[in-house]
Structure formats: structure tokens, C-alpha cells
Amino acid sequence: MRFLSYMVNTLNNAILLKKTKVQLTKFNSFILNILTILQRLNIIESFLVNNTYTICTVFFTTSTSNNYFQKIICISKANRLVYMTLSDLQKLRSVDLYNDYILSVNNTNQTIINIDEAIRRHIGGLLLLKILH
């Protein structure tokens, strides 16, 4: 969770300053899974990890600099974890149609998915991030 807060702050600062790329020095496989979801949602263009696994460079899309989304907010923190059931996710999606949510599903390989995929799979999980559009 510590790396998650660092990543969110770094990405939000880069978005605010309209940078085209940013480097993360604190990351793990959990963060890389979240970056994969952000790439799938077209929030970031791509990311690249160097050979020594010490620096991850995140590249932004041109739509990011055009305020496609405003910012990313951490929902769960190290001292406060927010779990949601399937019915809670369905209520949240019916109230908030425009913003995306990313959550962690506790199955065999700790899957990171967005809210729509969780509803489609009929599962709940740990709510991690909210992406404001």
C-alpha cells in the first residue's frame, strides 16, 4: 500500500504538470498490475521497466494532457482498507457511471480488475483506486 500511494502521487503530479512521461523508483509486481489496468483503460500509454528492475517509466497518452481525466484517488490506505461486496459494487456503479474504480480480487493470483469486470465476474474485493473523469 505504501508503493500505491507513492505511485498515485507521482502520476497525479505528472498529470498536473502535463508531462509526457514519469519515472517510478518505488514499485513492485502489485504496482505493475495496476499500471497494466491503467493502460487497458487508456489512462496511460504504456510503461517500461529497466533491466535491473529499479526504474519504471510511465508514458502518458496525448489525451491525458488534454484533461481526459482529472486525477487518481487512493480509496484504500495502509491503515484503512475498503472492501466491497458485489451488491455494493452494483450500487456504486449505478450512482457513479462516469468514474472508474480499480479493485483487487483475492483469488489464486491476486487479480487487479476494474469495477465493470468485477460486476461481470460477480465478485467483490478490496477497492484500491478511483479515477475521476
Secondary structure, DSSP 4 states (H G I P E B T S, - for coil): -HHHHHHHHHHHHHHHTT-SEEEESS--HHHHHHHHHHHHTTSEEEEEE-TTSS-EEEEE-HHHHTTSS-EEEE--BTTB--EE-HHHHHHHHHH-SSSEEEEEE-STT-EEEEHHHHHHHT--EEEEEEEE-
